[in-house]
């Protein structure tokens, strides 16, 4: 929530009134149970409040003071009222048993300010689990780095204190700089030039309409009504009668409206308390936080030139708050990995090794019970990268085959017009093979017409090569590029047989027969002509009987279709067999005939079993279609996604019902911080609360059963423009290759929570660091300027098991170390050979755990969270090894290809501990990589351990 600042001269009684207001305005309801909160309907609007947009705002807030919780190592917590002296020289608190002059901390004694629960006091406090990570911060002071550990009642307040204190410490020799105000900052100098350029008359004032239009040009996301309201508030506060806008009022309104506090706090943190980033700041941010490799100063200067709004900033090479905000909102900071926006996977493996984007009843754009056939169904599906489409063909008049919905015969499509559209759009979104699932219900004469038309329209694109019996697997997508494959029934290979009976491919009719009382197990037969049969090559439809028979007698070019009901039963009863079956053969799953509203099945249930072709009703939006669409965004949206290796390798073992760790796969921990939202729209059709919304965010993890999870943020009351959530979540992901993350934003409503937007992304496509998530509407359209601002980090977790609350900081020594076990397969020769691997495996696990424990120690002593990288540790470590006269207290010496740090003289005990922990990492590195060739220290050596 935006924060109203106060003047620094208020007496203590007034300060407490102001503090009481802050506590109400900034109260963090994170610990309140959402279900217990009484929902109310409100038609009022919130009063506008001043945002923190500068160091002076932070200082003013601190001087006004507020209540903070003081945490002691003995697990006790005290409420204390903290203020900053008016001369900016000391921090004070009350009440205290100490006299007034002792209940203070001199700013000059502060060594470091840490955000989060990153000191021994927090780690050892028995109540630490009840303290919000984002509300905690610590002030390290004195030569022995003693810690004053505090908890604010919101993440906003914690950020204000941390930013303000860091500003004062970094400017201890000139602490009154901020008193000059904002008038000389790069941002205000730029805004003045913008105003002067628009002030044609040069009078220093302009019409409100002109000012509104000018701000909208600078920030198109703002609503005109909100800009006008801000000008009215500023003019009312100054008791002005005119609506003309001065330069000062223009600058004030712009900063009020366009400053996102969470971005400001981030900027001052990474710029070391400047209010802009230079090229070096940006380089460290991209390397340490965003995970960008091989970044150069020239690349950073190019980013500054492209995103900085002021001419001065572009020329001098710095990025102010507005340019930095634009950069964070740009595609370069999107959550989706740009490498996955093109084909990035191996496309030379057999067709059965890929998930294939597939549609059901492609000709429909409405429900399957009443919907008319529409050619746009094919256009839409093919443009979305669909690689498996359905054509249910029936006899038409004048010997012309047609496609129609047999539940709605009023509209139909000519077969020829459909295949012409397919030919036109087949390879627009993807060059990889397109499968036509042919539902043939035609007489022999019209089957021959179908053949003639397909040969004429598709020509050489039709793949009709006979499969080679000498092969064991289907061809690869790479080999089948720009080919159209017909899936259907096929006659025996006897060339003298020109026609014959085959089982009907009408799936819905077959399901209806099976559900009928008099069903006797026999399938309906239809006549098939030789010409149509010959168009079917590597996707011959056959009936599934059981896995034992299929593994013995099914040919690799034969494909089975399973109804949703049948596939669910098999997945529950024979999960391992289903996975093994799909290593070689294609499986197609289609929705139950009972889904007359064209609702969608959950594709994840069948992807978990390795089923390649899970047919979806593209015309029906919702969570299941979101999963499907999000999943196939990866690999360039080409419609083919390589399945996890554990589902492809012949010797691997995997069950879709795995409840915990997957053998041979290291679990990962996904850390997601939901920071804020931007420009949330009112849910469509919602009217109970007027224009007010109360948003919250759900994070859903979809994957194997052990990975499925859901968590939600608190509700932010009556804020759609820039709601601040500041909540961190942790998920253990046991099979990352198959996991999908779905962000959903909802409006917390008295009657029923309403949908605002969502975004679904495969785990493998996540980019680390500070990212914006572009939200999509209910029907899947990207909503302009509607985003979530998040922080993503992924860490390893050794030993597996359930996620621990302290993640990597849980010491391995406190629990029994778990070792990889080898299963006996019953063949003595093989079992004896692999026995000798047990000891080396244990040694490798010991070395890995020792390395991880050493890195954890370095992170903790550096005061960094478990998700921090080694680069961040080195940056923090280097800043603490500089003496007061700006000279290093250690020297860098290369030993065993690792840079060791040796003291140049006497150093404090705290630094000795840090160096000892750092040396332990070096020792583990030397043992872990004994054969690494010697090379000079730099990018690409030990830093890659992160």
N, C-alpha and C positions, 0 to 999 in steps of 0.2 A: 504494500500500500504506500502511496506517496507520503512524504513526511513533512510536517510543518516545522520550520525552524523558528528559533526564538532569539531574542536579543541577549547579549552576554552580560547585561548590567542588572538583571533582575535580582532583588534581595531573596534570601533563602525561602521566605514564606511563599513568594510568588513563584520561585523555582519549583517548589513542591507542587503547586497547582499545575504548572506547565508539565511537570513530570507525570502527574496523574493523568493529564490529557494524553501524553505519549503512551502511557501504559494501556490506555483504552484504544487509542488509534493503532498501536502497533502490536497489540496482544496477539501472540501466536497460538492459535487453537489446535496446533499439531497434536497435542496430547489428549484432545477431546475425542471421544468416540463419535464417529459420524452418525451412527444409528441412534444415539441418544439425544442428538440435537433436535430441538423442536423446529420444524420448518415453518416459516412464515411467509406471507405474501406481502410485498411492500410496493407501493406506488411512488415513493419519494426518491429523490436523487441525492447522492452523497455530496457534502460540501467539497469544493475543490481544495486541495492542499498543496503546499509548496514542496517540490521534490528536492532531494539532495543532488546538487549538480556541480559542487565545487568544494575545495578544502575549507573555505570559509563557512560553508553550510555545516560541515562536520564539526568544526571548532565551536560554532555557535551552539550547536546541539549539546556538545560536551560541557560547555560552560553553564548551560541551563541545568544540566545534570539529569540523572535518572537512576532508578533503582536497578542494581545488578546483584546476582547471587555470587557470593564469594565461597569457593570450594576449598576445603582443607583436606590434607592427606588422610586424616583420621575419619573420613567418610561423613564429616559434618558439613552442612551448608548453611550460610548465614545470608540474610538479606541486608544489603548495605546501600546507602545512597552515595553515588559517586559524582564528583564534579571536577572540572578543570579550572584551575585558578585563572583569574582574569588576566594575569601577566604571563600566562602560558608556561609557567615554570614548574608546576607540580600538579599531581593528581591527588585528590583528597577523598576520604570516605567517612561516613558517620552512620549510626553511632559506633563508638569504639571505646575499648577499655583504656587505650592509649590516650595521652593528651593530644590536643589539636595539632601540635607541631610534629607529633610522631605518627599520626594516622595519615601519612601522606607518602607519596613516592615522587622523587624529583625526576623530571623528564630527562635530565642529563644522565641519570643512572640507568636508564632503560637501554638494554642491549638488543632486544628483539621482541616483536609482537607476532604471535602465532594464532592463526584462525583454526578452530576445531579442537578436538580433544587430543592434543598431541604433546602432552607432558606426562611425567611419571605420576603426578597428582591425579590427573584424570584417569590414567590407565589403572591405577591401584585403588581408586575410590570405589567403594562398594555400590554407590548409587549412580555410577557413571552411565550405566545402561539406560537410565531414566532421563538422561540429559541429551537434548537434541544436538547432534554434531555441528550443525550450522549456527547454533546460538552460542556455542562455547568459544572462548578465546583466552589466551594467556599472555601475560607481560613478564618477560624474563629481564632481570635486573641485577646489578652488582657484578663483581668479579667472578663470583661462583655461579652465576646464572640462576639465581633463585627465581621461583615462579609465583606470580600472583594470578591465580586461576579464577576466571569469571564466567558467568553465564547470563546472557541477556534474555529478555522475554520474547525476542523475535530475531530472526536472522538479519533483518534490516538494521536493528540497533547494534548488533554485533559488528556488522560491516562498517557502520559509522565510526564506532570507537576504534576499530582496527585501522581504518583509513586515516582518521584524524591523528591518532598516535604515531603512525608510521610517518605521516607528513611532518609532525613536530620533531621526531627523532632525526629524520633525514635533514632537517633544516635547523638543527640545534644552535648553530652559530648565528642564524638570522631568523629567529622564530616569529618575527612580526611581519614577514613578507605577505602573509595572506591578508593583512589589514589593508593592503593597497586595493583589495577588492578584486572583482572579476574584470575590471575595465581594461587591463593590459594583457589579458590572456590571449593566445592565438585565436581562440574561438570568438571572443568579443571584437577583436580587431577585424576579423573576417566579416562578422555580422554588421559592423559599422559601415564597411565598404559596400556590402550588399544594400544596406539602407540608403546610403548616399547615392549609389548608382540609380536607385528607383526614385529618389527624391529629385524630380526634374527641376522644380522651382528653386531648390537649394535653401528652403526655409527651415529645414530640420523637423518638419512635420509632414504627414501625408494622410490621405483619406483612409478610413478603416477598411473600406472595400479593397483598396490597393494593398494594404498591409496583409489582409487575409489572403489575397491571391498570391502575394509574395511568399508567405509561409507555406501555402499549399504547393507552390512550385518547388520549394526546398524539401518538403516532406509530404509526398502525395498520399500517404496513408492517413493523414489527419482529416477529420470531418470538419466541414466549414462551420457547423453550429458550435463545435467545441472551441474553435479558434475565436469566434465572436464572443463566446461566453467568457473566455480568458481575458480578452480586452476589456469587457465590461467589469470584471472583477478588479482588474488593475486600476481602471479609471475610478471605480467606486471607492477603492481603498485610498485614493488620492483626492477624493471628493471633487473630481473634475466634472464639469457640465458639458464640455465639448467631447465629440467622438473622434476628433483628430488624434493621430498616434504619433508620439515623439520617438526619437531614436532609442532612448532609454527604455521606453515601454515596449517597443518592437523587440529589442534584445531580450528583455525580461520575459515577454510572452513566448518567444521562440525557445528559450532555455527551459521554461516551465513545461512547455508542451512536448519538446523533442528530446529531452534528456531521459534516458532509461537508467534509473539508479543502479540496477544490477550490472549494466555495461560500464557505467562510470566507475564503480568499485573495482571491476575487473581491470579497467584501463590503468587506474592508479596503482594497482597491485603489480602489474607486469611492467609498468614504466618506472618502478621504484619511486613512486610518489610524485612523478611529474604529471601534468595534465595533458600529455601527448606522448606518442610513441615515436622514437627514432628508428632507423633501420636495424640497429643492433637489438633494441627491445623487441621489435617484430620478429627478428630471426630467432631469438631465444624462445619467444612465445610459440612460434611455429614448430620448432624442434622439440621443445620440452613438453608442451601441452597438446599440440595438435598432431604430433606424430609425423610431421612432414620430414622427409629425408632429403639430403643433398640440396638444402636451401642455401642460397648465396645472398650476399648483400645487394647485388644488382636485382635479384628477384624481389627482394623486399622493397627496394626503391621503386620498382615497377608497380607493385601493389599500391604503394603510397601515391604514385602518380595517377593511378586509375581510380582510387576511391576517395582521396582527400579532396574536400570541397573548396578549400581556400587556395588561391594562387601562391601565396607565401609558403604554405605548407608543402605544396608540390615542388616548389623551387628549393626549399631548404631541407626537404626530406623528412618531414614529420607528419604523423597521422593524429589529428585531434579527435575528440569524442564523436563528432558527427560522421567523419570519414571512417572511423573504426566501427561505428554502428552499421554503416552501409556495407563495409567489408564483411562483418559477421553475418549480415543478411544475404550476402551474395551466394551464387551457386558454389563458390569455392569453399564455403563453410557449411555446405549442405551435409546432412547426416549420412547421405548415401555415397558410398565410395565411388568416385568417378571412374576408377578402373573397371568397375562392374557395369558401367554404362555402355561398354563395348564387349564383344565376345572375348571372354578372358579364360574360358575353360577348355580343356582338351576335348576336341570334337571328333577325334579319330577312334573312339571306342565304340563297341556294338550299340545298336539302337536301344537294346534292352537295358543299357546302363544309364539311361537318362529319364528324368521326369519330362513329360510332354504336355504342353499347354493344350487342353482339350475342351470342346464345348458339347453341350447336349441340346438336341432339338434346335440346331443353329438357325433354322428358318424363322424362329419365333422372336418377337420383340415384346410380347406380353405373356400371360400365363398359358400353360400347355392345354388347359381345359377349354378356354374360349378364344384364345389369341389367334389372330389371322396370320397366315404365312406372309413374310415380308422379306424382300431381297436385302434390306438394310441389315438384317440379322447377320448375313455373311460378311457384309462390308465391315460392320463393327467388329466382329470376331477376328477377322484377318488383320485389321489395322491394330488390334490389341496383341498381335503376335501369336494368335491361336494356330496350332499346327495339326489339329485333328478336328474335323468338322463332320457333321452328319447330313446325309441326303436320304430322306425317306421318299422313294419314288413310286408313284402309282400310275396306272393307265389313265390317259387323258383322251379327249375327243380328237378326231382327225389324226389318229395314230401318233399323237404327240405326248410323250410322258410328262407328268406334272409332279410338283411337290405341293402338298397341302397338309393342313392339320386335320386329321380324321375326326377330331371333335368339333371342328368348325369348317365345314366344306364350302362355305360361301366365298372364300378367297383361295386362289391357288396360284402357283408360279410355274411357268414352263421350265422344263428341265434344261433346255438349251440356254435360256436367259440366265439361269442360276450358274451354270458352268462357265458362261462367258464372264460373269462378274467374278467368279472364283479365279479364272485365268488372269483377269486384270489385276486383282489384288493379292494373288497367292504369295508373291515374294516381295511385296512392298515393305513389310515390317521385318521380314526374315528371309534369308536365302536358303534356309534349311528345309528338309523335305516336309511336304504337306500330305497328311493322311486323309483320304476321303472314306468315311465309314458309310458304306452303301447299304441302305435298307431297301432291298429289291422286292417290290410287290407287283411287278408288271408281268404281263403276258409275254410269251416268247417273241411275237412280232415287235412289241414295243421295247423289249430288252435289246433287240438288234438295233433299233433306232438309237437307244442310249449309247451303244457302243460306237456307232457311226459318228454321233455328235461329239463324244468325248475324244475320239481319235482326231476329228477335224479341228476341234477347239484347242485341245491340249497338245496335240502333235507329239513331238519328241520329248516333251516333259513327262509323259506317262512312263512310269517305270514298270516294265514287263519282263525283265530278265528273270529267267528261271533260277531259283536258288540252287546252289551247288551242294549235293549230298556230302561232299568231302569237307565242307565247312561245318563249324559247330555253332557259330554265332551270326547274328544279323549284320549287315553292312553298317558302317558308321554314318552319322549325319553328314560328316565331311564328304564322304563318297557319294552321298545321295543329294548333294546340294542341287536346289532348283528342280527337284524331281517331285512328281505327284504320284503317290502310292494309293492304290485302291485296296481297301479292306472289304472282304466279302466272302461268300461261299465259292467253292471250287469243285469242279467235276473231277473224277478220277483221270489219270494221265492218258488213258486209252484214246488215241486220236480218232478212232472210228466212232466213238460215242459223241454224237453231235448235240445231245441234250439229255437231261436226266433229273431225277428228283434229289433235292437237298432239303435240309431242315430250314424252316422259315427264320429269317433274321429279324422278325418283328418282336422286339424285346418286350414292349408293353403288353402286346397280345399274349405273348408266352407267359408273362407273369400273371395275367388275368386267368389264363387256363390253369396254371399251377395252383392258384388260390381257390379255384372252383371246387365244388363238392365232388363232382364226378371225374376229376382229373385222374388219368390212369398212367401217367408217366411218359406218354408218347408225345412227341412234338409234331406239329403240323408240317407237312411236306409241300414244297413248291417245285415247279419245273424251272430249270436253269439252262440257258443255251450255252454252247461251247464258246462263242465269241466273247460273251461277258465273263465267262469263267477264265478265259485266257488273259484278261486284263488284271486278274488277281495274281500276284507273285509272292511277295514276302510277308503278306498279312492275310493269310488264309484263316477264315473264321472256323473254329472247331468248338465242340461242346466240352466243358470241363466235367470230368468224372471224379477223380481223386488224385492227390499228389503222387501217390505211388505209381499209378498207371501213367500219369503224365510224364514223370521223370524217366520212365522206361520207354514209352512209345511216342511221345509228342515230338514232332519235328520243330527245329528252332524257328522256322518261318511260319508256324501256326500260332494264332492268337486266340485267347479265351476272353469272353466278356462275362462279367459278373454283375448281377444286380447288387445294389447297395445292401440289401438285406442278407443275401448270400455271402457277400464279401465280408460283412461284419461278423457273421457267424464263424467263417473260416479264420478271420483275423484273431478272434477270441480263443478259438479251439486249437488252431495250428499256426501260431505266429511265426515260429522258426521255419516251418516248412514253406509258408507263404513267401518269406524273404528269400529262401534258397531257390524256390521255383522262379521268382522274378529276376534272379541273376542271369537267367538264360532266355526266358520267354517274356513276351509282352503280355501285360494284363490290362484290361480296360474295365473300369467301374462306371456304371451309369446309375442315376438316381432312381429311387423307388417309384413305381407307378402310382403309389398312394400320394405322391407329392403333386396333387392336381393344381396347386397354386404355384407350381414351379419353384418352390423353395429349394435351397441348396443343401447338399450333404456337407459334412465336415471333411475337406480333402486331406487334412493332416492325419486322420485316422488311417487312411490308405497309403499315404506317402510313407508313413512309419513302417508299413509292410513292404515297401519297395514297389508298390503298384505304379506303373508309369503313366497310364492314361486315365486320369480321373475326370470324367466329363461333368462340366458345370453349366448351369443355366445362366448364361451371360446376361440375360434380360432381367435378372433378379438381384438387385443390390442388397448389401447387408454384410455382416461380419464374415460369413463364409466366402463370399466373393472377394471381400477385402483381402483375406488370407491368400486366395488364389492369385489375385492381381499382384499383390506385394511380392509373393514368392517368385513369380516369373518376370519381375523387373530386373533380376540379376542376369548375368551373362549377356548383357546387351539387349535384353528383352527379346531374344531370338526364339523363344518358345521351347528351348531345350536346356535343362539344368542337370548337370552331372550328379548322379546320386553319391552318397557317402561311400568311401572305399570299403567300409565294413559290409556294405550291401552289394558289392561287386566282386570282391575277392573270393575265389572258390574255397579257400581254406578258412575263411573268417566265420565267426559265429555271432548271430545277432537275433534277438527276439524283440518284436515290437512291443511286448508287454514288460520290457525291462523297467524295474522300479528304481534302480540306482545307477551306479557307475557302469559305463559300457566297457567291456574288456578291450584293452588296447587303445582306448581313447582317454586322454587327460581331460578331466572336467575343468571348465573355466568359470570365473566369477564375473558377472556383468554388474557394474556399478552405474546406476543412472541417477543423476540429479536433475529433477524437474525444477528449473529456475524460475521461468516466467512464461506468460503467454502474450500474444500480440494480436490485437484487432479481432477478437472473437465476435462473430455475428450472432444476432438473436436467432435461436432455433426456428426453423420454418413452421408456421402454424401455431407458435406459442404466443399467448396473449395475456395470460393470467397476471404477469408482473410488469406489464407495460414494456418499457425498453430495458429494464434491469435484468441482468443475469448473474447467477452465482456459480461460476465455473469450478470444476475440479477435473483432475486428470487420472485416468486409469491406465496402468501399464499391464499388458497381457503378454505372457510368454507361451507360445505354442510350440510343441515338439513332441518328443517321446513322453510317455506318462510321467516319468521322473522329473521332467523339465517344466511341465505345465504349471503355471502360477499366475496370480493376479494380485496387484496391490494398487492402492489409490492414494492420492494426496488429500490434504484437507480441502475444504471448500473456501474459496475466497469470496467474501460477500460483496455483491453489487459492484463488480469491476470487470469490464469486458475489454478495455483498451490495453491495459498492461498489468494483469493480475500477477502478483509475486507469490510463488509457491515455496521455493527454497526447501525442497525435501529430497532426501537421498534414499535410494532403494538398492537392495542387493539381491541378486538371483544367481543360484548355481545352475550352470548349464552343462549337462553331462554329454550331450551330443550336439555340439555347436553347429555342425554342418546341416542339421535338420531343424534348427530352431528358427522361429519367426517372432519378431517383436511387434506388437500393435499398440500404438498410443491412441487413446480415445479421450476426447474432451466432451464433458457432459454438463448440462445446466441442472444444478441441484434444485429441484422444484418440489413444492408441497404435494402435488398430485402424482407426478412421475418424472424421473430424471429424463431430460430430453437431449437428443444428440446434437452436438455442435460441429464436430469434425473428427477425422481420424487419419492415421498414417501407419502403414504396415511395411516393415522392412526385414529382409532376412538377416540373421545374426552375422553371417559372413560378409555382409555389405556395410556394416556399421563403421563409421569413422570415429576415432577417439577424439577427445577434447571438447571444446565449446562449439556446439552445433545448433543450427536452426532446423526444425522439423516442419516441412511444408504440409499443412493439413489439407485433407481432401473432404469434399462434401459426401453426403450419404450415397450419391450415385457415382462417386469416384472422381469427380472433377476437382482439379486443383483450385483452391480458393485464394485469390490474389491478396497478398500481404497478411494472410492468416497463418501464424506460425507458433511453434513452441520453442523456447530457448532451453537447451539441456546441456549437461556435461556427461560425456560417456567415457568410461574407463573399463578395461578388461584385464583381469589378473589371473595368474595360475593359482590353483589350490592343490597343494600336495596332500596325499593321503586319502582324499575323497571324503565321503560321509556328508552329513548335513552341513549347511553353511554355518560357520561360527560367527558370533556377533562381532568379533574383532578381526575377522578375516585373516590376513597374513600375519598379523601381530600375535596370533595364538602360537605360543612356543611349542615346537615339536617335542621338546624335552618333557613336557608336561603330560604327554600321552604316549601310548605304545605306538611305536613306528610300524606302519603297515608296509608289507613287502609284496611284490608281484608274485603270484603263485602260478606254477605250471601244472596243467592238468595232464594226467596219464591218459593216453588214448587207447591203451590195451595192446599196442604192438611193442614188444619188449625192446627190439632193436632201436626203434625210434625213441622210446622213452629213455633208454640208457644214454643215447646221444645227447638228448636235451638236459639230462641231469647235470651235466657239467656247466650248464649256463646259469644254474641257480646262484652260485657264489658271485660271479661277476655282476649279475643283476642286482644282488643285495648291495654290493660295493657301489654300483652306479647310483642306486637309490640313496645310500648314505651320503655320497658326495653331493647329489642334487639337494638333499634336505639341508646339509650343512651350508651349502651355498645360499639357499633361500633364507635360512636362519641368520646368516651373516648379513645379508642384504636387509632383512627386517630390522636388525640392530642398528644399522646405519640410518635407516629411515626414521626410526624412533628417536635416535639421538639427534638427528637433524630436525626433529619436530615436524616430520611430514607424515601424511596419512599413508596407509598401506597401498593405495592406488598410485602413489608417486613413482616416477621413473628414476633410473640411476642418473640421468641427466639433471633432473631436478635436485637430486641429492648433491651432485657435484657443484651445482650452482650455489646451493645453500651453504655447502661446506666451504667453498672458496670465499664466500662473503664473510665467514667467521674467522678466517685465518689471516685477516688483514689487521694490522695493529692500528692504534689511534693515530699514528703519524703516517698512515696510508702505505706501509711497507708490509710485505708478506712475512709471516712468522714461521713458514715452512719452506722447504725446497723440494722440487720434484725430481725423483730419481727412478730410472727404469730398472726393474728387477724382474726377470722371468716374464718379459713382455707385458708387464703391468706397472703402471706409474705409482710408485710408493711415495708417501709424504714423510719427510724427516724434519723434525723441529730444528729451528735455527738458534734456539735458546730456551729459556724457561717459559713454559706455557701453563695456563690454568688447568686444573684437574678436569674440567669439563671438556676442554679441547683434547686432553690426553685420551679420554674415553672415546671421543669421536675418531681420533686417529687410530686407536687400537681396533675399533670396529671396522674401520676402513681397511686396515692391514689384513684383518681376518678375511675380508672379501678377496683381497689380492692372493692370499694363501690358498683359499678355496679355488680361485680361478686357475692358479698354477697347477693344482692337482687335477682339476676338472678338464683342463686342456693341456696335457703335458707335451703333446706333439705339435702344438701350434708354432709355426715358424716365427722367428723374431722379426718384428717390423717396428717402425717408429710409432710412438703414441699419436693417436689422432682419430678422426672419424673413421669408423669401420673396424676398430680393434675391440678392446674390452667393453666399450660403451654399448656394443650390440647386445650385451647380456641382458639389457633391460627388456 
